Amino acid sequence: VRVAGVPRRTIWLEADGWSVGVIDQTKLPAVFETVSLKSYHDVARAIRHMVVRGAPLIGVAAAYGLALALRDDPSDKHLSTAAADLFATRPTAINLRWALDRVKAVVAPLPPDERAAAAYREAARIAEEDVETCRAIGEHGARELVRIYQARGGSQPLRVLTHCNAGWLATVDIGTALAPIYRLFDDGVPIRVWVDETRPRNQGYLTAWELREHGVPFSVIADNAGGHYMMRGEVDAVIVGSDRTTANGDVCNKIGTYLKALAAFDNEIPFFAAVPSSTIDFSLPEGASIPIEEREPSELTSDFEARNPAFDVTPARLVTGIVTERGVARADAASLAALFPERVG
Ligand code: MRU
């Protein structure tokens, strides 16, 4: 994605060759500011306070966090302390554990003096793979969406609704749910995006910001407006990301996603989840067992007692298709297993 016309990624190694640069997403959309993370504690804080956020980006940041930790102290003890601290930052997105496990598996057999360099290499590999994964999701998702556009006669722009930010900012580049949208836009297909505000953290503003940077037309709407536009026939498809998808195709994503899926189902509007395989948890049979993060009530209100769940589960029966880097699966165990046989069992 271009920022002020310049192609950028959301995480990078700084010029010193070891500290990790990220965009401070708590400052967007008002200010574009970058920060340098210099220790694994910096990374853990950045994930916890949502300086970096979005399942795939959290995973890559955590991988670099382990590299920073091993640079300070490559012992077994420090490796397991740092991995545990990073893992404890946010409970729902499975990419965090997936990325930490990958780095740990690479470095554990190595002598201490080789561990930090190997961790940096593995983190960079995870980042590169994420870019390629998102590109492939964009291609497969665009094929689905263009079919919907053509079925409607192609007389007016395709109108796609999205919730939260599953875009460039949530990944290393391109995004998951926004990847097909960028792809269609770049290919010249007329497209317009309904952007849910996504209270209480307003990740919809991040989506709006990056769509504006790229030139994609959109309208921000209040979280409760989606059903209204669906009922009036002004939404052709819904596409969201996922923080964890279980073996049966249940999709856990930002709080409010479930209500959008219900409204889409009632209005016979296709509802897609765009899911890198790193967010599929084949060890969980269904969404009910996913740990749901409860964040500080003060994100919502300081005046009243409040609860603030960050995610909800959309049951597979409401999901039209799961767009992965290997193609589009039906939201059921057999379909997902057929795409990723090596992950099952
Ligand atoms: O709490 P956040 O902002 O980290 O939540 C992010 C989401 O819910 C995204 O939709 C999800 O991570 C998928 S993005 C690829």
Residues whose N, C-alpha, C, O or C-beta is under 5 A from the ligand:
A	BS01	MRU	R53 G54 A55 P56 H163 C164 N165 A166 A170 T176 Q203 G241 S242 D243 N253 K254
